[in-house]
């Protein structure tokens, strides 16, 4: 696994972003579908430090953790309604 992440780390920024987009494609698709259909989701709200149901809207940002509790931990920032993913 470490070899894979070393290869990923050596990639150019655009290729690295594309890798994470492919890795998270299903999650991105579902979040954008819920945004489009205006289906509320149970999410963790940083401001209230609790879970709550929230209606996701286009152009808002959804931040989630990738590879939590590993040496390869990352935060991903998805602009809802798009494929714009920052890792």
C-alpha positions in Angstrom: 0.0 0.0 0.0 2.8 2.4 0.9 4.3 1.9 -2.6 1.0 2.9 -4.2 0.8 6.1 -2.1 4.4 7.0 -2.9 3.6 6.7 -6.6 0.5 8.9 -6.1 2.5 11.5 -4.2 4.9 11.7 -7.1 2.2 12.5 -9.6 1.7 15.9 -11.1 -1.1 17.9 -9.3 -3.7 17.4 -12.1 -3.1 13.6 -12.2 -3.2 13.4 -8.4 -6.6 15.2 -8.4 -7.9 13.0 -11.1 -6.9 9.9 -9.2 -8.8 11.1 -6.1 -11.8 12.0 -8.3 -11.9 8.5 -9.7 -11.4 7.0 -6.2 -14.3 9.1 -4.9 -16.5 9.1 -8.1 -19.4 7.2 -6.5 -19.5 9.5 -3.4 -19.3 12.6 -5.6 -22.1 11.3 -7.8 -24.4 10.6 -4.8 -23.7 13.9 -3.2 -24.4 15.7 -6.4 -27.5 13.7 -7.0 -28.9 14.5 -3.5 -28.0 18.2 -4.2 -29.9 18.1 -7.5 -32.9 16.3 -6.0 -32.9 18.5 -2.9 -32.7 15.4 -0.6 -31.5 16.3 2.9 -28.6 14.3 4.4 -27.5 13.7 7.9 -24.2 15.5 8.2 -21.7 16.6 10.8 -22.0 20.4 11.3 -18.7 22.0 12.5 -20.5 25.1 13.8 -22.8 23.2 16.1 -20.4 20.3 16.7 -23.2 17.9 16.1 -25.0 15.8 13.5 -28.0 17.4 11.8 -30.1 17.0 8.7 -29.0 19.5 6.1 -30.2 20.3 2.6 -27.1 20.4 0.3 -27.1 23.2 -2.3 -25.0 23.9 -5.3 -21.7 25.8 -4.8 -21.6 24.9 -1.1 -18.5 23.0 0.0 -18.6 19.5 1.5 -15.4 18.5 3.3 -14.7 14.9 4.1 -11.9 12.7 5.3 -10.0 10.2 3.3 -7.9 7.4 4.7 -8.6 8.5 8.3 -6.2 7.0 10.9 -3.5 6.3 8.3 -0.3 8.0 7.3 -2.1 9.0 4.1 -4.9 11.0 5.7 -6.3 13.7 3.6 -9.2 16.2 3.6 -11.2 16.4 0.4 -13.2 19.5 -0.4 -16.0 19.0 -3.0 -17.9 22.0 -4.5 -21.4 20.5 -4.6 -23.0 20.4 -8.0 -19.6 20.1 -9.7 -16.7 17.7 -10.0 -14.4 20.3 -8.5 -12.5 18.3 -5.8 -9.5 19.7 -3.8 -7.5 17.2 -1.9 
